[in-house]
Amino acid sequence: MKKTFVLTSLSFAILAGCNAGSNKGDGLTLAPIDEKDAVAIVNGQPISRQALDYVKAEIARGNPNAKIDVPEEKLVDELISRELLKQEAIQQQLPKQPEVAARVRYTQRAVLSQADVQEYLKKHPITEEQLRAEYDKLVGAMKQQEFKARHILVKTKEEAQSIIKKLDQGKDFAELAKKYSTGPSAASGGDLGWFVPQRMVPPFSEAVVALKNGEYTKEPVQTRFGWHVILREDSREKSPPPFEQVKPQVENMLKRKLVQEHIKELREKADVKLLTATATAPEAASAETKPDGSTSSAPETSQEKQQANTEAQPAPAETKTTPAEPQEKATQAEPTPKS
């Protein structure tokens, strides 16, 4: 029952564009389907094997974390049902109804815009030289230091000052952290591992940057988690990720730029009239079509925007170090990444 529901619901979206005929209002005539490539013929109308492939792909995309193995004959049977319903809808002249016509045009616009993007990228491929140049530019912008530090977190400034006095007397920082620190890193002597300053709250990161290797803070550092005594153990240049590791992300970013520039050129040549109060600027319209040919029917959510920004730059190189404490739960009173 679950498989049938998944298949049926997906097919409504897919088949609206799979086996459409001509649309004279838009001057569109679709290429005929070769019966040699058909999986079925319904009242003289062939259903292509591509339509079957589309259904399989849509089921996989709709259930990325579940393995749904629907027998091919059931998929074909579903396609036949959709074709029969489509033919009946045409006989009843349903495409002439404004609401139905609007949905058909919307689907047609989405499919053809995807196809045009794919064709444009095929004719304007991103070269290896472009990828290398963009990688060099991004890596150059990423160069930064990372630090290895320990800290002792206490509730009051007086406690922190008392610990600094003990350090001035030659006491061991790690031992004091184990004894006095209220943070989760106390068990490891306050060790925070390697981190870039941006991962820590500003007062903490500013104090670390201001220190020299081997130095500890002579004055307590206050954050929203409490009072810190910080020891900067070491620093180093952060290693950039290798080209091959981030090549797909760089390529995706360049494709996005290329498509956006192409859409901008099309808009400059077109006669576009904005008729609604909520009409957006050209940049918003260009976001409708993505480099892989997919389209978005609604504005991006904040999560989607974050994902797009992440894809637009190389990911940080992985380092086999102890994870910095900011990755732990914020409720554990440790310095955490800025929100």
C-alpha positions in Angstrom: 0.0 0.0 0.0 2.8 2.4 0.9 4.6 1.8 -2.4 1.4 2.4 -4.4 0.8 5.7 -2.6 4.4 6.9 -3.2 4.1 6.0 -6.9 0.7 7.5 -7.5 1.5 10.8 -5.8 4.8 11.2 -7.6 3.2 10.4 -11.0 0.8 13.3 -10.8 3.8 15.6 -11.1 5.9 13.6 -13.5 3.3 12.7 -16.1 2.0 16.2 -16.5 5.1 16.7 -18.7 6.1 13.2 -19.8 3.6 12.5 -22.5 2.2 15.9 -23.4 1.2 16.6 -27.0 1.5 19.8 -28.8 0.7 23.2 -27.3 0.0 25.5 -30.2 -0.6 28.5 -28.0 3.1 28.5 -27.1 4.3 27.3 -30.6 5.5 24.1 -29.0 5.4 20.7 -30.7 7.1 17.9 -28.9 9.3 15.3 -30.7 7.4 12.1 -31.4 8.1 9.0 -29.4 9.7 6.1 -31.3 7.6 3.0 -30.7 10.8 1.0 -30.5 11.6 2.8 -27.3 8.1 2.5 -25.8 7.1 0.4 -22.8 3.4 0.5 -23.8 1.0 1.9 -26.4 -2.3 3.2 -25.2 -5.0 3.9 -27.8 -2.2 4.5 -30.3 -0.2 6.7 -27.9 3.2 5.3 -27.0 4.7 5.7 -23.5 8.4 6.1 -23.6 11.0 4.2 -21.6 12.2 7.6 -20.5 8.9 8.2 -18.7 9.6 4.9 -16.8 13.1 6.2 -15.9 11.6 9.5 -14.7 9.3 7.7 -12.3 12.1 5.6 -10.9 14.3 8.7 -10.4 11.5 10.6 -8.7 10.8 7.7 -6.3 14.5 7.6 -5.4 14.6 11.4 -4.9 11.4 11.4 -2.8 12.8 8.7 -0.5 16.5 9.2 -0.2 16.8 7.3 3.0 14.6 4.4 2.1 15.1 1.6 -0.4 11.8 1.2 -2.2 12.0 -1.5 -4.9 8.8 -1.2 -6.9 8.5 -3.9 -9.7 8.8 -2.5 -13.2 5.5 -3.9 -14.3 3.7 -1.9 -11.5 5.5 1.3 -12.7 4.4 0.6 -16.3 0.8 -0.2 -15.1 0.8 3.2 -13.3 2.0 5.0 -16.4 -0.8 3.3 -18.5 -3.3 4.5 -15.9 -2.0 8.1 -16.1 -2.1 8.0 -19.9 -5.7 6.8 -19.9 -6.6 9.6 -17.5 -4.7 12.2 -19.6 -6.5 11.1 -22.8 -9.8 11.3 -21.0 -8.9 14.8 -19.8 -8.2 15.9 -23.3 -11.4 14.4 -24.6 -13.3 16.4 -22.0 -11.3 19.5 -23.0 -10.0 20.0 -19.5 -6.9 21.8 -20.7 -9.2 24.7 -21.7 -10.1 25.3 -18.1 -8.0 28.2 -16.8 -6.8 26.4 -13.7 -5.7 23.3 -15.6 -4.1 25.4 -18.3 -2.2 27.4 -15.7 -0.8 24.2 -14.2 0.2 22.7 -17.5 2.0 26.0 -18.5 3.7 26.0 -15.1 5.0 22.4 -15.6 6.0 23.2 -19.2 7.9 26.3 -18.1 9.8 24.3 -15.4 10.7 21.4 -17.7 11.8 23.7 -20.6 13.8 26.0 -18.3 15.7 23.0 -16.9 16.4 21.8 -20.4 17.6 25.2 -21.5 20.0 25.5 -18.6 21.4 22.1 -19.3 21.8 22.9 -22.9 23.5 26.2 -22.1 26.0 24.6 -19.7 26.7 21.9 -22.3 27.6 24.6 -24.9 29.6 26.6 -22.3 31.5 24.1 -20.2 33.6 25.1 -17.2 37.2 24.5 -18.1 39.9 23.0 -15.9 41.7 26.4 -16.1 38.7 28.2 -14.8 38.3 25.7 -12.0 42.0 26.1 -11.0 41.9 29.9 -11.1 38.7 30.0 -8.9 40.2 27.5 -6.5 43.4 29.6 -6.2 41.3 32.7 -5.5 39.2 31.0 -2.9 42.2 29.4 -1.2 43.9 32.7 -1.1 40.9 34.2 0.6 40.7 31.4 3.1 44.3 31.7 4.5 44.1 32.1 8.2 45.7 31.0 11.4 44.3 28.4 13.7 45.2 28.0 17.4 45.6 25.3 20.0 44.6 26.4 23.4 43.4 25.3 26.9 41.1 27.2 29.2 39.8 27.1 32.8 36.2 28.2 33.1 34.9 29.4 36.5 31.8 31.2 37.7 33.3 34.4 39.1 36.1 36.9 38.3 37.6 36.4 41.8 38.0 32.6 41.2 39.7 33.3 37.8 42.1 35.8 39.4 43.0 33.3 42.1 43.8 30.7 39.4 46.0 33.3 37.6 48.0 33.8 40.8 48.5 30.1 41.1 49.8 30.0 37.5 52.2 32.9 38.3 53.5 30.7 41.1 54.4 28.0 38.6 51.4 25.7 39.0 50.6 23.4 36.0 47.8 24.8 33.8 46.3 21.3 33.0 46.2 20.3 36.6 44.5 23.5 37.6 41.9 23.0 34.9 41.2 19.4 36.1 40.7 20.7 39.6 38.8 24.0 39.1 37.3 24.2 35.6 33.5 23.8 35.4 33.5 23.0 31.6 33.4 19.6 29.9 37.1 20.0 29.0 38.2 19.9 32.6 38.8 16.1 32.4 41.4 16.7 29.6 43.1 19.6 31.4 41.0 22.3 29.6 42.2 21.1 26.1 40.2 22.7 23.3 42.3 21.3 20.4 42.8 23.2 17.2 40.3 25.8 16.1 40.0 29.0 14.0 39.0 32.2 15.9 35.7 32.4 14.1 34.5 29.3 15.9 34.7 31.0 19.3 32.7 33.8 20.8 34.5 37.2 20.2 35.9 37.9 23.7 37.5 34.4 23.8 38.9 34.5 20.3 40.3 38.0 20.7 42.1 36.9 23.8 43.6 33.9 22.1 44.8 36.0 19.1 46.4 38.6 21.4 48.5 36.0 23.3 51.8 34.5 22.1 52.4 30.8 22.0 53.0 29.5 25.6 51.3 32.6 27.2 48.2 32.6 29.4 45.9 35.5 30.1 47.0 37.8 32.9 43.4 39.1 33.3 40.2 36.9 33.4 38.2 36.9 30.1 34.4 37.1 30.5 32.0 35.5 28.1 28.3 34.6 28.5 29.5 31.2 29.8 31.5 32.7 32.7 35.1 33.7 33.4 38.0 32.1 31.5 41.7 31.8 32.0 43.2 30.9 28.6 46.5 29.3 27.7 47.5 29.6 24.0 49.7 26.5 23.4 50.4 26.8 19.7 49.4 28.3 16.3 49.8 27.4 12.7 48.7 28.3 9.2 45.5 26.4 8.4 46.1 24.0 5.5 43.8 24.6 2.5 41.8 21.7 1.2 43.3 20.0 -1.9 41.9 20.9 -5.3 40.4 17.5 -6.1 38.5 17.5 -2.8 36.7 20.7 -3.5 36.6 20.7 -7.2 32.8 19.7 -7.4 31.9 22.6 -5.1 34.0 25.1 -7.1 32.4 23.8 -10.4 28.9 24.1 -9.0 29.6 27.7 -7.9 30.9 28.7 -11.3 27.9 27.1 -13.0 25.6 29.1 -10.8 27.4 32.3 -11.7 27.3 31.4 -15.4 23.6 30.6 -15.3 22.8 33.8 -13.4 24.8 35.9 -15.9 23.0 34.2 -18.8 19.6 34.9 -17.3 20.6 38.5 -16.7 21.5 38.9 -20.4 18.1 37.4 -21.3 16.3 39.8 -19.1 18.1 42.8 -20.5 17.0 41.8 -24.0 13.4 40.9 -23.0 10.3 43.0 -22.5 9.4 42.3 -18.9 6.6 44.0 -17.1 6.1 43.4 -13.3 2.4 43.5 -12.5 2.3 42.6 -8.8 3.2 44.5 -5.7 5.3 41.5 -4.6 7.3 41.3 -7.8 11.0 40.9 -7.1 14.2 42.1 -8.6 16.0 40.2 -11.4 18.3 38.5 -9.0 15.4 36.7 -7.4 14.1 35.6 -10.7 17.5 34.1 -11.6 17.5 32.0 -8.5 14.5 30.0 -9.9 16.7 27.9 -12.2 19.6 26.0 -10.7 22.8 24.9 -12.4 21.8 21.2 -12.4 18.7 22.2 -14.3 16.3 21.9 -11.4 13.9 24.8 -10.6 12.5 26.1 -7.3 8.9 27.1 -7.2 9.1 28.9 -3.9 11.7 31.3 -2.3 14.6 29.5 -0.8 14.4 28.7 2.9 17.2 29.9 5.2 18.4 26.3 5.3 18.6 26.1 1.5 20.4 29.5 1.4 22.9 28.2 4.0 23.5 25.1 1.9 24.0 27.1 -1.3 26.5 29.3 0.4 28.4 26.3 1.7 28.5 24.8 -1.7 29.9 28.0 -3.1 33.2 27.7 -1.3 35.7 24.9 -0.6 35.1 23.0 2.6 37.8 23.2 5.3 40.4 20.5 5.3 39.9 17.8 7.7 42.5 17.6 10.5 43.0 14.7 12.8 43.0 16.7 16.0 40.9 16.6 19.2 37.6 18.3 18.3 37.4 21.8 19.7 35.0 22.1 22.6 32.8 24.6 20.9 31.2 21.7 19.1 29.9 20.4 22.4 26.5 21.3 23.8 26.1 25.0 24.4 24.4 24.3 27.7 27.7 22.9 29.0 29.1 26.4 29.5 31.9 26.3 27.0 32.8 28.8 24.3 30.7 28.0 21.3 30.6 29.1 17.7 29.0 32.5 17.0 25.3 32.1 16.1 
